[in-house]
Amino acid sequence: MSTQSEVMKDIPQPSRDSYSAGDVVQIYVGSDDPYSRFHGVICEVIEVFTDDLDSETGRTTDAYSYTLRNVDTNQELPISFRHHDLVPVENPQ
């Protein structure tokens, strides 16, 4: 039987720090997310926005959302994603 910590280590985690323009990330959302069609898409961060969501949650990275460009199609995504929906790509192609 797997422990919760063993299961969690198989799930990619967002960066502890905010992303910057030019960073390459992968969208990682659940199958029940309204934007699950973007799950697994590799993107480049093109713009970073901040708000005060972190003051409500206590997590500093919750203040960040990002405009992204799909690296395969070179198209900007029609929606922005919050920090917790993105995981770093270690070796972008």
Biotite code that builds the C-alpha atoms (Angstrom):
import biotite.structure as struc

atoms = struc.array([
    struc.Atom([0.000, 0.000, 0.000], chain_id="A", res_id=1, res_name="MET", atom_name="CA", element="C"),
    struc.Atom([1.379, 3.425, -0.991], chain_id="A", res_id=2, res_name="SER", atom_name="CA", element="C"),
    struc.Atom([1.582, 6.232, 1.488], chain_id="A", res_id=3, res_name="THR", atom_name="CA", element="C"),
    struc.Atom([0.336, 9.676, 0.542], chain_id="A", res_id=4, res_name="GLN", atom_name="CA", element="C"),
    struc.Atom([3.904, 11.026, 0.421], chain_id="A", res_id=5, res_name="SER", atom_name="CA", element="C"),
    struc.Atom([4.910, 8.250, -2.028], chain_id="A", res_id=6, res_name="GLU", atom_name="CA", element="C"),
    struc.Atom([1.970, 9.107, -4.278], chain_id="A", res_id=7, res_name="VAL", atom_name="CA", element="C"),
    struc.Atom([2.716, 12.859, -4.064], chain_id="A", res_id=8, res_name="MET", atom_name="CA", element="C"),
    struc.Atom([6.337, 12.432, -5.189], chain_id="A", res_id=9, res_name="LYS", atom_name="CA", element="C"),
    struc.Atom([5.063, 11.083, -8.528], chain_id="A", res_id=10, res_name="ASP", atom_name="CA", element="C"),
    struc.Atom([2.992, 14.221, -9.106], chain_id="A", res_id=11, res_name="ILE", atom_name="CA", element="C"),
    struc.Atom([4.977, 17.125, -10.577], chain_id="A", res_id=12, res_name="PRO", atom_name="CA", element="C"),
    struc.Atom([4.997, 20.132, -8.282], chain_id="A", res_id=13, res_name="GLN", atom_name="CA", element="C"),
    struc.Atom([4.965, 23.849, -9.177], chain_id="A", res_id=14, res_name="PRO", atom_name="CA", element="C"),
    struc.Atom([8.137, 25.833, -8.675], chain_id="A", res_id=15, res_name="SER", atom_name="CA", element="C"),
    struc.Atom([8.583, 27.297, -5.199], chain_id="A", res_id=16, res_name="ARG", atom_name="CA", element="C"),
    struc.Atom([9.351, 30.624, -6.900], chain_id="A", res_id=17, res_name="ASP", atom_name="CA", element="C"),
    struc.Atom([7.358, 32.588, -9.445], chain_id="A", res_id=18, res_name="SER", atom_name="CA", element="C"),
    struc.Atom([8.047, 32.004, -13.117], chain_id="A", res_id=19, res_name="TYR", atom_name="CA", element="C"),
    struc.Atom([9.427, 34.740, -15.364], chain_id="A", res_id=20, res_name="SER", atom_name="CA", element="C"),
    struc.Atom([8.887, 35.644, -19.003], chain_id="A", res_id=21, res_name="ALA", atom_name="CA", element="C"),
    struc.Atom([10.842, 33.154, -21.096], chain_id="A", res_id=22, res_name="GLY", atom_name="CA", element="C"),
    struc.Atom([10.509, 30.248, -18.640], chain_id="A", res_id=23, res_name="ASP", atom_name="CA", element="C"),
    struc.Atom([9.238, 26.985, -20.111], chain_id="A", res_id=24, res_name="VAL", atom_name="CA", element="C"),
    struc.Atom([6.492, 25.253, -18.142], chain_id="A", res_id=25, res_name="VAL", atom_name="CA", element="C"),
    struc.Atom([4.001, 22.430, -18.541], chain_id="A", res_id=26, res_name="GLN", atom_name="CA", element="C"),
    struc.Atom([0.334, 22.819, -17.715], chain_id="A", res_id=27, res_name="ILE", atom_name="CA", element="C"),
    struc.Atom([-0.654, 20.278, -15.076], chain_id="A", res_id=28, res_name="TYR", atom_name="CA", element="C"),
    struc.Atom([-4.363, 20.295, -14.220], chain_id="A", res_id=29, res_name="VAL", atom_name="CA", element="C"),
    struc.Atom([-6.798, 17.577, -13.192], chain_id="A", res_id=30, res_name="GLY", atom_name="CA", element="C"),
    struc.Atom([-9.190, 15.819, -15.534], chain_id="A", res_id=31, res_name="SER", atom_name="CA", element="C"),
    struc.Atom([-12.088, 17.612, -13.814], chain_id="A", res_id=32, res_name="ASP", atom_name="CA", element="C"),
    struc.Atom([-10.584, 21.065, -14.465], chain_id="A", res_id=33, res_name="ASP", atom_name="CA", element="C"),
    struc.Atom([-12.584, 23.171, -16.954], chain_id="A", res_id=34, res_name="PRO", atom_name="CA", element="C"),
    struc.Atom([-9.356, 23.675, -18.939], chain_id="A", res_id=35, res_name="TYR", atom_name="CA", element="C"),
    struc.Atom([-8.181, 20.046, -18.843], chain_id="A", res_id=36, res_name="SER", atom_name="CA", element="C"),
    struc.Atom([-7.781, 20.135, -22.649], chain_id="A", res_id=37, res_name="ARG", atom_name="CA", element="C"),
    struc.Atom([-4.561, 22.069, -21.980], chain_id="A", res_id=38, res_name="PHE", atom_name="CA", element="C"),
    struc.Atom([-3.146, 19.435, -19.579], chain_id="A", res_id=39, res_name="HIS", atom_name="CA", element="C"),
    struc.Atom([0.357, 18.430, -20.639], chain_id="A", res_id=40, res_name="GLY", atom_name="CA", element="C"),
    struc.Atom([0.876, 21.350, -23.040], chain_id="A", res_id=41, res_name="VAL", atom_name="CA", element="C"),
    struc.Atom([4.409, 22.758, -22.934], chain_id="A", res_id=42, res_name="ILE", atom_name="CA", element="C"),
    struc.Atom([4.413, 26.561, -22.941], chain_id="A", res_id=43, res_name="CYS", atom_name="CA", element="C"),
    struc.Atom([6.646, 29.570, -22.660], chain_id="A", res_id=44, res_name="GLU", atom_name="CA", element="C"),
    struc.Atom([5.690, 32.245, -20.147], chain_id="A", res_id=45, res_name="VAL", atom_name="CA", element="C"),
    struc.Atom([5.141, 35.487, -22.043], chain_id="A", res_id=46, res_name="ILE", atom_name="CA", element="C"),
    struc.Atom([3.652, 37.697, -19.342], chain_id="A", res_id=47, res_name="GLU", atom_name="CA", element="C"),
    struc.Atom([3.366, 37.586, -15.538], chain_id="A", res_id=48, res_name="VAL", atom_name="CA", element="C"),
    struc.Atom([0.501, 39.131, -13.564], chain_id="A", res_id=49, res_name="PHE", atom_name="CA", element="C"),
    struc.Atom([0.045, 39.545, -9.822], chain_id="A", res_id=50, res_name="THR", atom_name="CA", element="C"),
    struc.Atom([-2.966, 40.042, -7.612], chain_id="A", res_id=51, res_name="ASP", atom_name="CA", element="C"),
    struc.Atom([-3.745, 39.659, -3.916], chain_id="A", res_id=52, res_name="ASP", atom_name="CA", element="C"),
    struc.Atom([-4.937, 36.030, -3.839], chain_id="A", res_id=53, res_name="LEU", atom_name="CA", element="C"),
    struc.Atom([-1.882, 35.230, -1.708], chain_id="A", res_id=54, res_name="ASP", atom_name="CA", element="C"),
    struc.Atom([-3.295, 37.366, 1.103], chain_id="A", res_id=55, res_name="SER", atom_name="CA", element="C"),
    struc.Atom([-6.344, 35.089, 1.198], chain_id="A", res_id=56, res_name="GLU", atom_name="CA", element="C"),
    struc.Atom([-4.480, 31.771, 0.970], chain_id="A", res_id=57, res_name="THR", atom_name="CA", element="C"),
    struc.Atom([-1.213, 32.537, 2.747], chain_id="A", res_id=58, res_name="GLY", atom_name="CA", element="C"),
    struc.Atom([0.827, 31.090, -0.148], chain_id="A", res_id=59, res_name="ARG", atom_name="CA", element="C"),
    struc.Atom([2.962, 33.759, -1.854], chain_id="A", res_id=60, res_name="THR", atom_name="CA", element="C"),
    struc.Atom([2.932, 32.025, -5.253], chain_id="A", res_id=61, res_name="THR", atom_name="CA", element="C"),
    struc.Atom([-0.882, 32.214, -5.358], chain_id="A", res_id=62, res_name="ASP", atom_name="CA", element="C"),
    struc.Atom([-0.494, 35.884, -6.335], chain_id="A", res_id=63, res_name="ALA", atom_name="CA", element="C"),
    struc.Atom([0.839, 34.911, -9.775], chain_id="A", res_id=64, res_name="TYR", atom_name="CA", element="C"),
    struc.Atom([-0.916, 34.123, -13.027], chain_id="A", res_id=65, res_name="SER", atom_name="CA", element="C"),
    struc.Atom([0.637, 33.823, -16.450], chain_id="A", res_id=66, res_name="TYR", atom_name="CA", element="C"),
    struc.Atom([-0.048, 34.394, -20.120], chain_id="A", res_id=67, res_name="THR", atom_name="CA", element="C"),
    struc.Atom([1.414, 31.470, -22.036], chain_id="A", res_id=68, res_name="LEU", atom_name="CA", element="C"),
    struc.Atom([2.463, 30.575, -25.579], chain_id="A", res_id=69, res_name="ARG", atom_name="CA", element="C"),
    struc.Atom([2.237, 26.964, -26.766], chain_id="A", res_id=70, res_name="ASN", atom_name="CA", element="C"),
    struc.Atom([5.777, 26.067, -27.881], chain_id="A", res_id=71, res_name="VAL", atom_name="CA", element="C"),
    struc.Atom([4.530, 23.573, -30.500], chain_id="A", res_id=72, res_name="ASP", atom_name="CA", element="C"),
    struc.Atom([2.048, 25.868, -32.262], chain_id="A", res_id=73, res_name="THR", atom_name="CA", element="C"),
    struc.Atom([3.606, 29.235, -31.329], chain_id="A", res_id=74, res_name="ASN", atom_name="CA", element="C"),
    struc.Atom([0.076, 30.399, -30.410], chain_id="A", res_id=75, res_name="GLN", atom_name="CA", element="C"),
    struc.Atom([-0.807, 32.355, -27.282], chain_id="A", res_id=76, res_name="GLU", atom_name="CA", element="C"),
    struc.Atom([-3.295, 30.450, -25.135], chain_id="A", res_id=77, res_name="LEU", atom_name="CA", element="C"),
    struc.Atom([-6.747, 32.045, -24.877], chain_id="A", res_id=78, res_name="PRO", atom_name="CA", element="C"),
    struc.Atom([-6.698, 31.928, -21.062], chain_id="A", res_id=79, res_name="ILE", atom_name="CA", element="C"),
    struc.Atom([-4.128, 32.567, -18.355], chain_id="A", res_id=80, res_name="SER", atom_name="CA", element="C"),
    struc.Atom([-3.122, 29.987, -15.770], chain_id="A", res_id=81, res_name="PHE", atom_name="CA", element="C"),
    struc.Atom([-2.386, 30.327, -12.059], chain_id="A", res_id=82, res_name="ARG", atom_name="CA", element="C"),
    struc.Atom([0.995, 29.363, -10.614], chain_id="A", res_id=83, res_name="HIS", atom_name="CA", element="C"),
    struc.Atom([-0.286, 26.115, -9.093], chain_id="A", res_id=84, res_name="HIS", atom_name="CA", element="C"),
    struc.Atom([-1.389, 24.888, -12.569], chain_id="A", res_id=85, res_name="ASP", atom_name="CA", element="C"),
    struc.Atom([2.156, 24.966, -13.952], chain_id="A", res_id=86, res_name="LEU", atom_name="CA", element="C"),
    struc.Atom([5.217, 22.809, -13.412], chain_id="A", res_id=87, res_name="VAL", atom_name="CA", element="C"),
    struc.Atom([8.738, 23.608, -14.594], chain_id="A", res_id=88, res_name="PRO", atom_name="CA", element="C"),
    struc.Atom([10.136, 21.809, -17.627], chain_id="A", res_id=89, res_name="VAL", atom_name="CA", element="C"),
    struc.Atom([13.625, 20.662, -16.742], chain_id="A", res_id=90, res_name="GLU", atom_name="CA", element="C"),
    struc.Atom([15.047, 20.220, -20.243], chain_id="A", res_id=91, res_name="ASN", atom_name="CA", element="C"),
    struc.Atom([12.982, 22.159, -22.780], chain_id="A", res_id=92, res_name="PRO", atom_name="CA", element="C"),
    struc.Atom([13.469, 20.898, -26.339], chain_id="A", res_id=93, res_name="GLN", atom_name="CA", element="C"),
])
